[in-house]
Amino acid sequence: MLKKYAALTSLPIFYFYSPLALADEANFKFSGVVNSNYQYKEYAATEKSKAKFNDLTLYLNYQKDQWSGAVTARCYQFDELCDFTVLSDAYFSYQFDPSKLLTVGLQPIPFGADTYWDSSYYESMMYTLGMQDTHNLGFRYDQQIQQHALSIGYFPSDGGNYIGTSPDASRYSANFVKGSSLDTTSIKEQHMLFGKYSYQHKHADLDYKVGSSLWYSQLDNQNTHKTGSRLNGNIFAKTTKDRFDSTLTFGYQQIDNAQDDLNYATFGSFDSEYNLANKAYYYVADLGYRIPDQFQTLTGFRPYVVLSGLIKKDNMPNSYRNIAGLAFDYKQLRVNAEYMWAKNDAFIGGDMNAFADSQDTDWKQLFYLNFAFNF
C-alpha cells in the first residue's frame, strides 16, 4: 500500500503565494506561510471528512547589489508536528546585468513554462510525476534578449531525501527513488541537462508566451548495475487577454530504466513511493478568470479549471487529475476551495501502481478547503 496514503490525501501539496515580510534587516528578509485545511474524501472507507493543520513553510531571502539567495524549509504534519520535513530551496544567484542571471544550488529546474504550470493549490498531476515545481541541485543560467528567453541547466543530482519514515521518499519534489520492495526499481538520476526557449510578445490586448523545453538525464539502476536514460520534452503556451488567462502544456516522456523486466520506474515524494509508466504523453491545461475586486476586504477572486493527464503507452490505462477551484484573499489569508475528480492517481484514491499498470477503473472525488496565512 502507498505509505502515508491516508495522510497524503488529506494534506494538499504546498502552493506558493508571495507572503508579507516579517523582517527586513541587513539585506535579509524572513517570511512564512501556515496552512490548514478541511477535506472530504468521497472514496475513503473511513474518516471521509477531516480538518487539521497542514504545514509551516519558512523563507529566508537575501538581496544585495548583484547577489541574491534563498532558503526554504517546509515542516509538515502527518501524525506529529514536523514528522515530514524537507528543504526545497537553498541557492544563491549573481545578476551579471538585467538580462543575465546565474543561479547555483538547490533550486527549481528550468522545465516547462514556469516553475508552476498551473494555478491550483494541489497542483496538477505533473507535480506528482516530478515535472513541475521540481527542485534539484545544480547550475542554471537564464538570459533575456528582447522578447526571447533562454535557460540552460546542469543538475548533477536530485533534491535529496530528508526527514520522514520512508527509506528514500522523504522528498518535496518527486524523483526516482530506491524502491523498498522486490517489484520496484532502485534508480539514482544524475547529470540532468536542461534547455528551454520561449518567445513573449503582446498583440493588441493579448499577451502571450510560447516555447519548448527539453530534459535529458542519466539513470543509474542499482538493481541491475546498468545505466539507462530519461528523455522528457514539451511545448507550452501562456496567454492573458483582459481578465482571462491560460497555460497549456503538452509533452512526451521516455524512461529507459535499464531493467528489461519492468516497464515502469519507481518515484517518491511526500514520504510515499509509487510506480510510473516508462513511456507516456502528458498534458496540463490551466484556465482562469480574474473577477474585478468588489469588496473592501475580499480581493483576488479567481475561478479556475486545471485538467491534467498521463496518456500511457504499452497498453497501460491512462491517469487523469482534474481540478475546479476558486481562490481569493482576505488581508494576509489566502483561501482555495478545490474539487477534484481523478482516475488512476496515486494521491487521490489510487495505490502505488496507479501511474503504471493500474487495475482500478473508478473515478475518485476529493474536496478540500485550504487556508494559507502569510506572515
N, C-alpha and C positions, 0 to 999 in steps of 0.2 A: 504493500500500500504506500501511497505517497506520504512521505514523512511530513508531520505537522500539518496534514491536509486540512483538518477542521479549523485550525488557527489561520492558515493562509487564506482560506476562502472568506474569512471574516476580517482580514486585515488588508485593506486596499493598498496597492503599491503607491509609493510617495510620488506626488506631483509637485513640481517646483512652482512656487509663487513668490515673487520678489517681496521679502519681508522688510519691515522698518528697522533701522539701525538702533541698537541699544547703546553702543559706544562707538565713538569715532575719535580715537586719540592716537597720536604718533603714527599716523598713516594706516592704522589698523581699524577695521570695522567688524564688530561682532553682532550677530543676529541669529534668529532661530524660528522654528515653527513647531507647534504642538498640535498633533492630530488626534481626534477621537471620532468614533463613528457608530452608526446603527446600521445593521444589515439584516435582510431577510432572505434565507436560502430556501427556495422552493423545493430543491432536490434533496435536502438533508433529511435523514431518517429521524434524527433527534436534534434538539436545540436549533430549530429553524430561525429563531429570532434572537438577536443579541445586540447589546450596546456596551462598548468598552473603550478604554484608552488604546490608542494605536501606536504612536511613536513620537519621539522627540528628535529633531534634527537641528544641529548647531553648525553655523557658518562662521569662519574667520577669514576675512579678506584683507589683502594688503595692496596698497597703491602708492607709489612714489615715483615721480618722473616717468621714465620709460619702463619701470619694473612693476609687476603686479603678481599676485599669487592668491591661492585659496586652499583652504582645508575644510572638508565637510565630513562630519561624523554623524552617524544615524543609530539611534537606540530604539529598538522595537520591543514590544511585549507580546510574547505568545502565551506563556504561563506565568512568568515573573518578569519584573521590570528589567530591561536590557539583557534578556536571555538570548536575544539575537542582536548583535552589534557589529556594524561594518563601517569602514572608511571608504567613501565613494569618490572623494577628490583630495588630492594633495599635490599641487603643481605650482610652478612659477612661470611667468611669461616675460618676454622682452619685446617691446614695440620699437622696431627699427625706424619706422616712420608711420604716418597714419594709415598706410596701406599694407604694411608688412608686420607679421606677428609670429614669433616662435614660442611654443609652449612645451615644457618638459615636465613629466611626472605622471601621476595617476589622474586621468582626465577623460572627457568624452571623446570617442573616436570620431573622425570626420567621415561619416557614412549617412546617407540619406539627406533630405532637405535641410534638416537641423537636428540638434540633439533629440528633440521631441518631434515625432512625426504626426502627433495628434494632440488635441487639447483636453482629452478626458483625464480624470484623476487616476483611474485604474491603469490607463494606457492600453494601447491595442495589443493584440497577440504578439506582435513583433518585439515588444519589450521582453516578454517571457521567453522568446526564442533568441534573445541576445543580439538583436539588430538595432533597436532604437534605445536611447538613453543608456548606452553601454559605456562603461568607464574602465579603461585598461591603462597599462603602464607603458609610456613611450614618449615619442617626439612627434610634434605636429607643427607644420608651417602653413600659414594662411596668408594669401595675398589677394588684394583687390585692385583691379585695373579697370577703371571706369565702371561699366556695367558687368564686367567679367570677374568672377571669383574662382580662385583655385586653392585647393587644400591637398596637401600630401602628408602622409604619416607613416612612421615606422614604430611598431609596438612589439617589443621582444617578448612580452608576457601579458597575461590577462590581469584582471584586477585583484586576484588573490582570494584566499579563504580566510574568514575571520572568526568571530565568536559565535558559536551555536552548538547544536548537538550532532549534526551530521558529519561524516568523515571529511567531505570536501565540498559541500554545497552551501556553506555559510557565506553567501555572496549577495551583494546588491545587484550586480549585473549578472545575467545568465551567461555562463561559459561552459565549455567542455569540462567534465569532472572525472575523477577516478571513481567509477561506479562501485557500489558496495555489495553487489551480488553477481552470480555467475553469468546472468543474461544481460549484463550491462557492459559498456566499454570503459576503458580507462585511458583517457586521452589528455595530453598536455598540448595546448595550442601555443605555437611560438612563431616568431618572425612574421608578424602580421604587417602587410603592406596595404596602404590605402591611397586612393586617388579620387578626388571629387572636383567636378567643374559645374558651375552654374552661371546663368545669364539672367540679370534682373533688369526690368525696364517698366516704364509707365506709358500707357497709351490711353489718351483721353482720361476717363476716371477709373481705368483698370490698371492696378499694379500686379505684376506677375514675375515669378521666378521659375525657370525651368533648368533642369540639369540632370546629371547622372553621376553615380559613384560606383567604385569597384573595390573589392576586398579579396585579397589572396593571402593565405597563411599555410604554414606547415603544421601537420598534426603528428605528434609522437605517440603512437599506440603502445602503451606499456604492457599490454597483454601479449601482443604478437612481436613486439620489439621491431616493428616496421614503421615506415614513415608514409603518411598519407597527406592529403591537402584539402583545403577548403577554398571554393571559389564562389563569391557572392557579388551580384551586381544588381543595380536598379536604376530606374529613371523616375523623376519626380517633377511635380509642378505645384506651385503655390500661387494663389490668386486672392486679391482683395478688390471688391467692387462695391462702392457705397458701404453698406453695413454687412454685406455678405463676404465670407472668406472660406477658402477651401485649401486642403493639402491632399494631393493624390500621389501614391507611390505604387509602383509595380516592379517586381524583381524576380530573380531566379537564384536558388542556392543549390550547389552540388558539393556534397561531402564525400571524400574518399577516406573512409575510416581505417583503411589498411587491415581490415578484418573481414574476410570474404563471407563468413557465415552469418553476418549481421547486416541488414540493410537499414540500420539506424545507428545513431550515436547518442551517448548519454550526456545530458546537460544538467546543470544545477543552479538554483538560486533560492533565496529565502529559506534556506535550510532544507530544501527538498531536491531530489533528483528525479529526472524524467527523461524519456527517450524521444528523439526527434528523427523523423524520416530523413534519409540522406539526400534525396533529390526531390525538390518541390518548387513550384512557383508560389509567390505570395503577393498580397496586395493590402493596402491601407487607404481608406477614403475618409477624410475628416471634413464635415460640412457644418458651418455655423453661421449664426446671425447675431449681431450685437444690437440689443434693444436700447433705444435712447434712454438716458437716465431721467426718471420721472419722479423720484422720491429723494428726500433730503439725505437720508442716511443709508439707503439701499442703492447700490450702484453696480455697474458692470454686468448687468443681466445678459446672459448669452446661452440660448439653447443650442445644442449641437447633436450631431449623429456621427458615430465612428463605426465604420464597417471594416473588418479585417478578416483575412482568411489565408489558409495554407493549403494549396492545391497540390497534393502529393502524387508522385509517380509510383511505379512498382505496385499498382493496384491497391494502394492503401486508401482508406476512407479519409476524406478531407476534414479539416478542422476550421471552425468559424468562431469568432468572438465579435458580437455586435453590441453597441452601447448607444443608448439615447439618454442625454443628460441636460441638466440646467445648472449654471454656475452664476453666483452673484456674491457681492461683498457687502459687509456691514462693518464699517470702520476697519479694524485690524483683523476681522474674521472673514474668511472665505468659506462659502458653503457650496458643496457639489452634491446634487441629487442625481443618481445614475441608476438606470435599469438596464440589465444586461441579459441577453439570451445567447447561449453558446452551445456548440456541439463539438465533441472530442477536444475539450480544453482541459488540460491537467489542473488548472487553477480554478475552474468553475465546474465542479461536479465530476470531473474525469479522473482516471487513475494514471499511473506513470507511463502507460503506453498510449495515452490519448493523442499525442502528437505523432505517433508512429502507426502501428497496425492495430488500431483500436477496435474493440468488439462492441462498443456502445453505439446505439443508433438513436438515442433520445436527445432532444434539446433540453438544456438546463437553464433555469432562470435565477437571477440574483439581483436584489435591490439593495442599495445602501445609500446612506446619507452621511456625508463626511463634513466635519467641522475642523478647519485649519486656522489656528490662532497664530498670527505673525507678530514677533516682537524684535 
